[in-house]
Amino acid sequence: METLDEEAFGAATPVQPKFTSHSDPASQWTAAHKGPAYFAYSANYMIDTDNAVILDVEASRSVRQAEVGAAGTMIDRITNSFNLHPERLIADTVYGSALMLDWLVEQRGIAPHIPVIDNSGRKDGTFERSDFTYDPADDAYTCLGCKKLRQFRCRYKVPRSGANKDGTMRYRARKTDCDTCGLKTVCTPKEPQRKILRSIYEPSRDVARNITQTIDYAISCKLRKKVEMLFAHLKRILKLDRLRLRGPCGAKDEFHLAATAQNLRKLAKLIPTNKPISKNA
């Protein structure tokens, strides 16, 4: 019962699952793209990209919050166990949340080679947040009409600072500036004034965005295929398409045994074989 309350399983998310297995309540009801739904666990690998050797493995529920938490757990564990300090973390967009990126950049000093989860894009043709320029010294955005967007209190129009409960800061333009602006129809046609939300973790998100524009990030995208190949090998060669043991502890045991088998196969290829002795020697 204590295992069910761990962050990787029962406490991973407060959202009530749609279905719960009576024989294995810690498993997650999930489905692949256009595939049938089933109860499952997720195997999370932390590998050395130079040799594709698995450094750590963690079992979790098949939800984004649990998988992100498993990545942090494995990073701390390999640091304490092997005294390894990763310079960068290569992962897909699932790990591109603001909180995860800030944890990597500010607390661990790890370069996040991860696409950023960004929902600020618009589909109606109006200006997006990326069209506005942020000045950290002035703590204000500048629109294409050269007007400032600042944090204002709605009632008294007094400049304020601080974040909302959801970890975002709201920047607003003055209504008088928007009323006289010729770009209002392509900026905020349905609202009296333009508003922009900025995360308190935006500096760390900017670090990740800048990395995605580098050559190192393009190399990291190719290196990420190594862990995908391990998952494919896990299912197709080792035939671990379903678990034989139930519960979180059973999932951990099976994933660790499978990772051990994959490492042994890999290490056997890395060990140099003895050359045959020539008859003329």
Summary of the structure (lengths in Angstrom):
residues: 281
radius of gyration: 24.5
end to end distance: 66.6
largest distance: 96.5
contacts: 720
relative contact order: 0.12
helix: 37%
strand: 19%
